[in-house]
Amino acid sequence: MTIDVFTLGISFILIHEMDAIRCHEWRILPITSFMNDQTGMVVFVLLHIPLFYFPLHPEIVSNQSFQVGTSIFLIIHVFLHLLLLLNKRNEFIDWISWFLILGAGVCGAIYLIFQ
């Protein structure tokens, strides 16, 4: 059961990262917020290549330490987005964005409780 919840959490966060392009997340992240829109978007997208690689690599994703660390991050990620609500450029305001953000966090918490 826990691996299914973990996999679901990974699904939520990966789809959230796709939604992040729609919501122009590079405009609110410290590492890209100072860049012009085109450069920020390109850097943001390219930085996600390793972020998609690791949870899709069978040897990495099957490692319990990776699962625990990622699950902790999924929970922290919710709180980071709560902090970002204060940013006037934040576009994560609709139900689908928050469904994905909270879905990942809930899966992370469930995984940690039952692992």
PyRosetta script that sets phi, psi and omega in degrees:
from pyrosetta import init, pose_from_sequence

init()
pose = pose_from_sequence("MTIDVFTLGISFILIHEMDAIRCHEWRILPITSFMNDQTGMVVFVLLHIPLFYFPLHPEIVSNQSFQVGTSIFLIIHVFLHLLLLLNKRNEFIDWISWFLILGAGVCGAIYLIFQ")
pose.set_psi(1, -42.9)
pose.set_omega(1, -175.4)
pose.set_phi(2, -63.2)
pose.set_psi(2, -37.3)
pose.set_omega(2, 179.4)
pose.set_phi(3, -67.0)
pose.set_psi(3, -33.2)
pose.set_omega(3, 176.4)
pose.set_phi(4, -66.2)
pose.set_psi(4, -41.7)
pose.set_omega(4, 178.5)
pose.set_phi(5, -66.6)
pose.set_psi(5, -40.9)
pose.set_omega(5, 177.6)
pose.set_phi(6, -61.8)
pose.set_psi(6, -46.3)
pose.set_omega(6, 179.9)
pose.set_phi(7, -62.0)
pose.set_psi(7, -39.7)
pose.set_omega(7, 176.5)
pose.set_phi(8, -63.1)
pose.set_psi(8, -41.8)
pose.set_omega(8, 177.3)
pose.set_phi(9, -60.7)
pose.set_psi(9, -41.5)
pose.set_omega(9, 176.6)
pose.set_phi(10, -62.6)
pose.set_psi(10, -40.9)
pose.set_omega(10, 178.5)
pose.set_phi(11, -60.8)
pose.set_psi(11, -45.8)
pose.set_omega(11, 178.7)
pose.set_phi(12, -59.5)
pose.set_psi(12, -47.1)
pose.set_omega(12, -175.7)
pose.set_phi(13, -69.6)
pose.set_psi(13, -35.9)
pose.set_omega(13, 178.4)
pose.set_phi(14, -67.5)
pose.set_psi(14, -41.1)
pose.set_omega(14, 177.3)
pose.set_phi(15, -68.8)
pose.set_psi(15, -35.3)
pose.set_omega(15, 175.0)
pose.set_phi(16, -59.4)
pose.set_psi(16, -40.6)
pose.set_omega(16, 179.7)
pose.set_phi(17, -66.2)
pose.set_psi(17, -31.0)
pose.set_omega(17, 173.1)
pose.set_phi(18, -68.3)
pose.set_psi(18, -42.1)
pose.set_omega(18, 176.9)
pose.set_phi(19, -63.2)
pose.set_psi(19, -30.3)
pose.set_omega(19, -179.8)
pose.set_phi(20, -62.2)
pose.set_psi(20, -28.8)
pose.set_omega(20, 176.1)
pose.set_phi(21, -69.1)
pose.set_psi(21, -44.3)
pose.set_omega(21, 177.3)
pose.set_phi(22, -59.1)
pose.set_psi(22, -36.1)
pose.set_omega(22, -176.3)
pose.set_phi(23, -92.6)
pose.set_psi(23, 9.0)
pose.set_omega(23, 176.4)
pose.set_phi(24, 52.7)
pose.set_psi(24, 50.2)
pose.set_omega(24, -175.2)
pose.set_phi(25, -61.3)
pose.set_psi(25, -26.2)
pose.set_omega(25, 179.9)
pose.set_phi(26, -60.6)
pose.set_psi(26, -21.6)
pose.set_omega(26, -180.0)
pose.set_phi(27, -72.6)
pose.set_psi(27, -17.7)
pose.set_omega(27, -176.8)
pose.set_phi(28, -117.2)
pose.set_psi(28, -6.5)
pose.set_omega(28, 178.5)
pose.set_phi(29, -83.6)
pose.set_psi(29, 135.7)
pose.set_omega(29, -178.2)
pose.set_phi(30, -55.5)
pose.set_psi(30, -35.2)
pose.set_omega(30, -175.2)
pose.set_phi(31, -73.8)
pose.set_psi(31, -22.0)
pose.set_omega(31, -176.5)
pose.set_phi(32, -125.8)
pose.set_psi(32, -7.7)
pose.set_omega(32, -172.8)
pose.set_phi(33, -65.8)
pose.set_psi(33, -23.8)
pose.set_omega(33, -179.0)
pose.set_phi(34, -85.0)
pose.set_psi(34, -9.7)
pose.set_omega(34, -177.4)
pose.set_phi(35, -82.2)
pose.set_psi(35, 157.2)
pose.set_omega(35, 173.0)
pose.set_phi(36, -65.6)
pose.set_psi(36, 162.9)
pose.set_omega(36, -171.5)
pose.set_phi(37, -57.9)
pose.set_psi(37, -45.0)
pose.set_omega(37, -177.5)
pose.set_phi(38, -66.1)
pose.set_psi(38, -47.8)
pose.set_omega(38, -179.8)
pose.set_phi(39, -63.9)
pose.set_psi(39, -44.0)
pose.set_omega(39, 179.2)
pose.set_phi(40, -59.3)
pose.set_psi(40, -41.8)
pose.set_omega(40, 179.4)
pose.set_phi(41, -65.2)
pose.set_psi(41, -44.4)
pose.set_omega(41, -179.5)
pose.set_phi(42, -63.0)
pose.set_psi(42, -46.8)
pose.set_omega(42, 179.4)
pose.set_phi(43, -61.8)
pose.set_psi(43, -45.4)
pose.set_omega(43, 179.4)
pose.set_phi(44, -57.6)
pose.set_psi(44, -48.4)
pose.set_omega(44, -179.3)
pose.set_phi(45, -63.5)
pose.set_psi(45, -46.6)
pose.set_omega(45, -178.0)
pose.set_phi(46, -65.0)
pose.set_psi(46, -35.7)
pose.set_omega(46, 177.7)
pose.set_phi(47, -64.9)
pose.set_psi(47, -19.5)
pose.set_omega(47, -179.6)
pose.set_phi(48, -83.4)
pose.set_psi(48, -8.1)
pose.set_omega(48, 176.8)
pose.set_phi(49, -60.1)
pose.set_psi(49, -52.2)
pose.set_omega(49, 177.6)
pose.set_phi(50, -66.9)
pose.set_psi(50, -29.7)
pose.set_omega(50, 179.2)
pose.set_phi(51, -67.1)
pose.set_psi(51, -28.8)
pose.set_omega(51, 175.1)
pose.set_phi(52, -85.5)
pose.set_psi(52, -31.4)
pose.set_omega(52, -177.6)
pose.set_phi(53, -62.8)
pose.set_psi(53, -51.2)
pose.set_omega(53, -173.0)
pose.set_phi(54, -60.4)
pose.set_psi(54, -49.6)
pose.set_omega(54, -179.9)
pose.set_phi(55, -73.2)
pose.set_psi(55, -7.6)
pose.set_omega(55, 177.6)
pose.set_phi(56, -101.2)
pose.set_psi(56, -8.1)
pose.set_omega(56, 179.8)
pose.set_phi(57, -83.8)
pose.set_psi(57, 120.5)
pose.set_omega(57, -172.7)
pose.set_phi(58, -58.2)
pose.set_psi(58, -38.6)
pose.set_omega(58, -178.7)
pose.set_phi(59, -71.1)
pose.set_psi(59, -33.7)
pose.set_omega(59, -179.2)
pose.set_phi(60, -77.0)
pose.set_psi(60, -48.9)
pose.set_omega(60, -175.2)
pose.set_phi(61, -65.8)
pose.set_psi(61, -24.2)
pose.set_omega(61, 179.7)
pose.set_phi(62, -82.5)
pose.set_psi(62, -7.3)
pose.set_omega(62, 179.9)
pose.set_phi(63, -77.1)
pose.set_psi(63, 124.9)
pose.set_omega(63, -176.1)
pose.set_phi(64, -63.9)
pose.set_psi(64, -35.4)
pose.set_omega(64, 177.5)
pose.set_phi(65, -62.4)
pose.set_psi(65, -40.1)
pose.set_omega(65, 176.4)
pose.set_phi(66, -62.9)
pose.set_psi(66, -41.5)
pose.set_omega(66, -179.3)
pose.set_phi(67, -64.8)
pose.set_psi(67, -43.3)
pose.set_omega(67, 179.4)
pose.set_phi(68, -65.8)
pose.set_psi(68, -48.2)
pose.set_omega(68, 180.0)
pose.set_phi(69, -60.6)
pose.set_psi(69, -42.7)
pose.set_omega(69, 179.1)
pose.set_phi(70, -66.1)
pose.set_psi(70, -40.2)
pose.set_omega(70, 179.2)
pose.set_phi(71, -63.5)
pose.set_psi(71, -39.9)
pose.set_omega(71, 175.5)
pose.set_phi(72, -62.2)
pose.set_psi(72, -44.2)
pose.set_omega(72, 178.7)
pose.set_phi(73, -61.2)
pose.set_psi(73, -39.9)
pose.set_omega(73, -179.2)
pose.set_phi(74, -59.4)
pose.set_psi(74, -34.9)
pose.set_omega(74, 177.7)
pose.set_phi(75, -73.6)
pose.set_psi(75, -47.5)
pose.set_omega(75, 179.1)
pose.set_phi(76, -59.4)
pose.set_psi(76, -37.6)
pose.set_omega(76, -179.0)
pose.set_phi(77, -56.9)
pose.set_psi(77, -38.0)
pose.set_omega(77, 177.2)
pose.set_phi(78, -59.7)
pose.set_psi(78, -46.5)
pose.set_omega(78, -178.4)
pose.set_phi(79, -67.7)
pose.set_psi(79, -33.4)
pose.set_omega(79, 175.1)
pose.set_phi(80, -62.2)
pose.set_psi(80, -41.9)
pose.set_omega(80, 178.6)
pose.set_phi(81, -69.5)
pose.set_psi(81, -31.3)
pose.set_omega(81, 174.5)
pose.set_phi(82, -63.9)
pose.set_psi(82, -40.6)
pose.set_omega(82, 176.1)
pose.set_phi(83, -64.1)
pose.set_psi(83, -38.2)
pose.set_omega(83, -178.7)
pose.set_phi(84, -70.3)
pose.set_psi(84, -12.3)
pose.set_omega(84, 176.4)
pose.set_phi(85, -61.0)
pose.set_psi(85, -23.2)
pose.set_omega(85, 179.5)
pose.set_phi(86, -75.3)
pose.set_psi(86, -17.0)
pose.set_omega(86, -177.8)
pose.set_phi(87, -79.2)
pose.set_psi(87, 124.6)
pose.set_omega(87, -177.0)
pose.set_phi(88, -65.5)
pose.set_psi(88, -17.5)
pose.set_omega(88, 179.3)
pose.set_phi(89, -92.3)
pose.set_psi(89, 1.4)
pose.set_omega(89, -179.4)
pose.set_phi(90, -68.0)
pose.set_psi(90, 126.5)
pose.set_omega(90, 179.3)
pose.set_phi(91, -111.4)
pose.set_psi(91, 8.7)
pose.set_omega(91, 177.4)
pose.set_phi(92, -85.7)
pose.set_psi(92, 72.6)
pose.set_omega(92, -173.9)
pose.set_phi(93, -122.1)
pose.set_psi(93, -8.5)
pose.set_omega(93, -177.7)
pose.set_phi(94, -95.4)
pose.set_psi(94, 171.0)
pose.set_omega(94, -173.7)
pose.set_phi(95, -65.2)
pose.set_psi(95, -35.2)
pose.set_omega(95, -176.8)
pose.set_phi(96, -67.2)
pose.set_psi(96, -41.0)
pose.set_omega(96, 178.0)
pose.set_phi(97, -60.6)
pose.set_psi(97, -46.7)
pose.set_omega(97, -177.7)
pose.set_phi(98, -73.8)
pose.set_psi(98, -28.4)
pose.set_omega(98, 173.2)
pose.set_phi(99, -61.4)
pose.set_psi(99, -43.1)
pose.set_omega(99, -179.7)
pose.set_phi(100, -70.0)
pose.set_psi(100, -45.0)
pose.set_omega(100, -179.6)
pose.set_phi(101, -62.1)
pose.set_psi(101, -51.7)
pose.set_omega(101, -178.3)
pose.set_phi(102, -69.5)
pose.set_psi(102, -35.6)
pose.set_omega(102, 177.8)
pose.set_phi(103, -59.4)
pose.set_psi(103, -43.2)
pose.set_omega(103, 177.9)
pose.set_phi(104, -63.6)
pose.set_psi(104, -45.0)
pose.set_omega(104, -179.3)
pose.set_phi(105, -63.6)
pose.set_psi(105, -42.3)
pose.set_omega(105, 178.7)
pose.set_phi(106, -63.9)
pose.set_psi(106, -42.2)
pose.set_omega(106, 177.8)
pose.set_phi(107, -62.5)
pose.set_psi(107, -41.0)
pose.set_omega(107, 177.6)
pose.set_phi(108, -60.3)
pose.set_psi(108, -44.2)
pose.set_omega(108, -180.0)
pose.set_phi(109, -65.5)
pose.set_psi(109, -44.7)
pose.set_omega(109, 179.4)
pose.set_phi(110, -61.6)
pose.set_psi(110, -43.3)
pose.set_omega(110, 178.9)
pose.set_phi(111, -57.8)
pose.set_psi(111, -47.8)
pose.set_omega(111, -177.9)
pose.set_phi(112, -65.8)
pose.set_psi(112, -35.5)
pose.set_omega(112, 179.5)
pose.set_phi(113, -66.7)
pose.set_psi(113, -41.0)
pose.set_omega(113, -172.6)
pose.set_phi(114, -101.4)
pose.set_psi(114, -2.0)
pose.set_omega(114, -177.9)
pose.set_phi(115, -73.4)
pose.dump_pdb("model.pdb")
